């Protein structure tokens, strides 16, 4: 193997590692955002409003 082939192999390996690190960071960021959304929904206590098509039930939930 020539020096150029070794350099190219090292660059490819480094690129793959950087892509992995970037993908892992993105997944962790998405998990953190999902956890924050879940916390926000739990705090408001009105998660059922969005899935209830019955306007009367929604009005009653707002009164409670």
N, C-alpha and C positions, 0 to 999 in steps of 0.2 A: 504494500500500500504506500502510496506517495504521501508527502507532507500535505499536499493540497486535499487529498481524499480524507486524511485524518482531520484536517481543519473543517472540512464540510460536514463530516460525521459529528464532530464536536458541536458545530453550530446547530445541526438538526436536533441533536440531543438536548441542547440548551433551549431551543425553540419549543420542543415538546414539553419540557419541564415548565417553561413560562406559561404555555397554554394551559397546562394542568393547574398551575397555581392560580391563574386568572379564573378558570372555570370553578375551582374550589372556592375562591373568594366570592364569586358571584352567587353560588349556591348558599354560602353562609349568610350573605347579605339578604338574600330572598327569605331565608328562614327567620332572620331577625325581624324583617319587615312583617312577615306573617304573624309572628308572635306579638308584635306591637298592635296589629290590626285586631287580633283576638282579644288582647287586653282592652282595647278601646271599645269593642262590642260588649264585653262583659261589664264594663263600667256604665255604659248607657242603659243597659237592661231593656232595650227595645228591639232586639234582634228579630222577634216574631212579627213585628210590624211589616217588614219587607216581604215576608212570605205569606201574609194573610191577605187574600184578595177581597175579603169581606170588609167593606168600608165601615159598617156598623161596629164590627169587632175592633177595627182600628180606632174608631172614635172612643169606644169604651176603654180601650187600653190607654189612650191618652188621658182620660179622666182619672184613671187609677194612679 
